[in-house]
Amino acid sequence: MMHEDLALTVIGMWAVTFFPRWLPVFALSNRKLPEPLIKVLEMIPVALLSAIVFPSIFVSEGSLDVTNTHCFTAVPTILIAYVTRSLIGTIVGGMLVYWLAGYLG
């Protein structure tokens, strides 16, 4: 009985994650979307990433804290990202800046 419940749970989890992603692709794959809608859809990944990353940079122990190491390392990392336009370069540069800040601080 327990294995059946587990299997049904996994299948259910698959269904609720697969179909909301598949349905728009299936429904819109043969249609030309309006340019304003395309521009809005292009902004969604940046907005989601910002919503995930910014609290970890600016919030410490439940309150706003702009003096923590994350804030000081975020600015050079953003500059590295802007200059290099490289994901790997940004990750490596950001890690180096963070480690350097931890070593010096």
C-alpha positions in Angstrom: 0.0 0.0 0.0 2.8 2.4 0.9 4.5 1.9 -2.5 1.3 2.6 -4.3 0.8 5.9 -2.4 4.4 6.8 -3.2 3.9 6.1 -6.8 0.7 8.1 -7.0 2.4 11.0 -5.2 5.3 11.0 -7.7 2.9 10.8 -10.6 0.8 13.6 -9.2 3.9 15.8 -8.6 5.0 15.1 -12.1 1.6 16.1 -13.5 1.3 19.4 -11.6 4.8 20.4 -12.7 4.8 19.2 -16.3 1.4 20.3 -17.6 1.6 24.0 -16.5 4.9 24.2 -18.4 3.8 22.1 -21.4 0.4 23.7 -22.0 1.6 27.2 -22.9 4.3 25.7 -25.2 1.8 23.5 -26.9 -0.9 26.2 -27.2 1.4 29.0 -28.4 4.0 27.2 -30.4 2.3 27.8 -33.8 1.2 31.4 -33.0 2.8 34.7 -33.5 2.8 36.6 -30.2 2.5 40.4 -30.1 5.8 42.1 -29.7 4.8 43.9 -26.4 3.9 40.5 -24.9 7.3 39.0 -26.0 9.0 41.9 -24.3 7.1 41.3 -21.1 7.8 37.6 -21.1 11.5 38.3 -21.6 11.5 40.2 -18.3 10.1 37.4 -16.2 13.4 35.5 -15.6 15.1 38.7 -14.4 12.2 39.6 -12.1 12.2 36.1 -10.6 15.9 36.0 -10.1 15.8 39.4 -8.5 13.1 38.4 -6.1 15.2 35.4 -5.1 18.6 37.1 -4.9 17.9 40.6 -3.4 16.5 39.4 0.0 19.6 37.3 0.5 21.8 40.3 -0.2 20.0 43.0 1.8 18.3 41.1 4.6 20.3 39.7 7.6 18.7 38.1 10.6 15.2 39.2 9.5 15.9 42.9 9.0 17.4 45.2 6.4 21.2 45.2 6.6 23.3 47.0 4.0 26.5 46.6 5.9 26.9 42.9 5.5 29.5 41.2 3.3 26.9 40.3 0.7 26.1 43.9 0.0 29.7 44.8 -0.4 30.4 41.9 -2.8 27.2 42.4 -4.8 28.3 45.7 -6.4 31.6 44.4 -7.8 29.9 41.2 -9.0 27.3 43.2 -10.8 30.0 45.2 -12.5 31.8 42.0 -13.5 28.6 40.7 -15.0 28.1 44.0 -16.9 31.6 44.1 -18.3 32.1 40.4 -19.1 28.6 39.5 -20.1 29.6 36.0 -19.1 27.8 33.7 -16.6 30.9 31.7 -15.8 33.0 34.9 -15.5 30.4 36.5 -13.2 30.2 33.4 -11.0 34.0 33.0 -10.7 34.5 36.8 -10.2 31.8 37.0 -7.6 33.2 34.1 -5.7 36.7 35.6 -5.7 35.3 39.0 -4.5 33.3 37.2 -1.8 36.3 35.2 -0.6 38.5 38.3 -0.7 36.0 40.3 1.3 35.8 37.4 3.9 39.6 37.2 4.0 40.1 40.9 4.5 37.1 41.5 6.7 
